[in-house]
Amino acid sequence: MKNKNSLIPLTLLTGALLLPHSAQAHHAEFMAGNPFLQGLSMPAHGIDHLLSALAVGLIASRAPQNLRPKLLSLFALVAVLGGFVNLSGVSLPEIAVPLTVLLSGVLLWKNVSSALVAAVLVATAGLVNGQALIESAPLNFSPFTTALFAAGCLISAGIFTGAGLLLGRVLHSNQTLIRIAAASLIAGAALVASFPNLNSAVIRWIE
């Protein structure tokens, strides 16, 4: 039974990889005049980004206590870095975001607790989130507005990854609930990858 159950997330992952890779970027351009608010709203720009931030927190909750804040900080900093790398012309497809959510779900399902694996996944999630969210510089990309924008991104990343960390600690002693959370991540990522218009529902509602 254990071996049979372990095939479930891998089957879902394979199916999701076969979905049309048509997810679209989503940005709050109407907030361009307020770089701090635009940065603060970043994770809400797509359901996949919300899931990714929560997934990072869940992954961090499985790591040793002294590493948890470091993993959350790594995600936030690499996300900002990834966005500015994207401004230089090096970009990744939007589908990379739900794929990291899928991988997070598989690791949670398999109860992988390696600190190295967690760090690599968190850094990758940060990179692809930043790449997908930051396509154009706020205002004139001045040092001041850039600092405001980055501060908003860091704060929002801390809020959502922190929520995932808290959820992970609440569920940590119940493997059944952890697997439910893992399956939810996998299913949610597959859903938004398959239906990109649904992925942008949150930002459309804010607008």
N, C-alpha and C positions, 0 to 999 in steps of 0.2 A: 504493500500500500504506500509505503514511504517513497519508493522509487516512482510509482505511478503519479503521486502528487507532485513530485519534483519536475515532472514533464510539463505540468500545466503552464507555468510562466514562460517556459522555453517555447511552447507551442504558440502562445499568444504573441510572444516577441517575433517569431517567424512570420506570423500572419500580418503583424503590423509593418514589418519590413517590406512586405509585398504590396502595401497600400500605395495609392498614387501619391507621389511626393509633391503635393501642390499647396502645402501650407504657405500662408502669406504673412508678410511682415505687418505689424500693426503699431501705429505710433500716434501719440497725442499731439499732432501738429498744432491744434488750436491752443495749446499751452506754450507754444514756442516763445511767447513774450515773457514767460515766467519760468526761467530755467530751473529754479529750485523745485517748483511744483511739478514740472515735467519730469525731473529726475525722481522725485518722490513717488510719482505715479507709475514708474517703469514696470514693476512686476504685474500691475493690473492690465497691461496692454494686451495680454493674451492669456487664455486659460492654461496654455502649456507653460508659460513663465511662472504663473502662480503654482502650478503643480511642481515645477522644477525647484522653486525655492523651498516649498514644503518638503520635497524629497531630499534635498540637501540637509535640512534639519533632521529628518528621520535617520538619514545615514550617519550624521554626526552623533546622534543619540546612542548609536551602537559602539562608538569609539570610547576609549578611556576618558575619564572626566577631564583631565588636564589638556586633552587635545580638542575637545568640543568647541571652545571659543576660537581656537586657531583655525579650525575647519570652516567655521562660519565667516571669519575674517578673510580667509583665503578665497571663498566664493565671491564675496563682495568686491574685493580688490581686483581679482582677475576679471570680473564682469565689467568693471569700469575700464580696465586695460584692454579687454577685448573690444569694447566699443570704440575706443580711440584707435586701435589697430585697424578696425573696419574703416575708419575715416581715411586711413592711408591707402585704401584700395584693396586690402587683403580681407576677403569675406568668405563666410561659410553659408550653405543653404539653410533656410529656416527649419527644415525637417530635422536638423541636428538637435534642436531643443527637445522635442518629444522623444527622440531616441535616447537622450540622457535620462529622461524620466523613466522610460522603459527599462534601461539598465539598472537604475536605482531600485525599481520594483523587483527585478530579478535578484539583486543582491540581498534585498530585505527578505524575499521569499526563501532564499537559500541560507539565510542567517550568516552571511559573510561579515566578519567583524575585523578584517585586516585593516590596520591604520593606513598602510601604504595604498591599498586599493581604494579606501575611502578618500584619501587625499587626491589621488589621480582623478577619480570620478567627480569630486567637488570642484577641482580646478577646471576640468573639462566642461562641466555644467556652467561654471562662471564664464568661461570663454565664449561658449555658444550663446548664452543669454545676452551677454554684452554685444556680441556681433549682430544678433538679430534685432536688438532694441535701439541701438544708436547708429543711425544711418546718416544723420546730418548734424552738424555742430549747432548747439544752442546759440541763438542770436548770431553775433559776429565772432564767436569762439574766443572772446577776450579772456584773460586770466581770471577775472572776477566772476563772469558768468559761467565759465567752465568749472570753477570751484563750487559755485552754487549748485550747478547741475550734478556734479560728482557727489556732493554732500547729500543731495536728495536721493541719489541712487544708493549710496551706502546705508543711509537710514532705512529706506524701504527694504533693502535686502536683509538688513538686520532684523526687521520686524517679521518678515515672512519666514525666513529661515529659523528665527527664534521660535515662531509658532510651531514649526515642524519639529524642532528639538524638544519643545515641551510635550507635544503629542507623543513623540517617541519615548520619552521618559515615563509618561503615563502608561503606555502600552508595553513597556519593556519586559515585564514579567509574564505576559500573556502571549505566547507564540501564535495562538489562533488569531488574535486581534492584529498582530503584526502582519500576518499573512493576508488578512482582509485589507489592511492598508496597502500592502504590496500589490495585491490584485487590483485595487482601486487605481493605483498609479498607472499600472500597465494598461488597464481598460481606458482610463482617461486619456492617456497619451495616444492610444490607438484611435480613439474617437476624434480628438482634435486634429490628428494627422489626416484622418479620412474626410472630415468635414471642416475645412478651414474657415468657413463663414461663422461657424459656431465658436471657433477659437477667438474671434474678435468681438464676441458678444459683450464682454465686460467694457471694453473701451468705447464701443458704440453707445452703451447705456450711459456712460459718464458724459459723453458728448451731448 
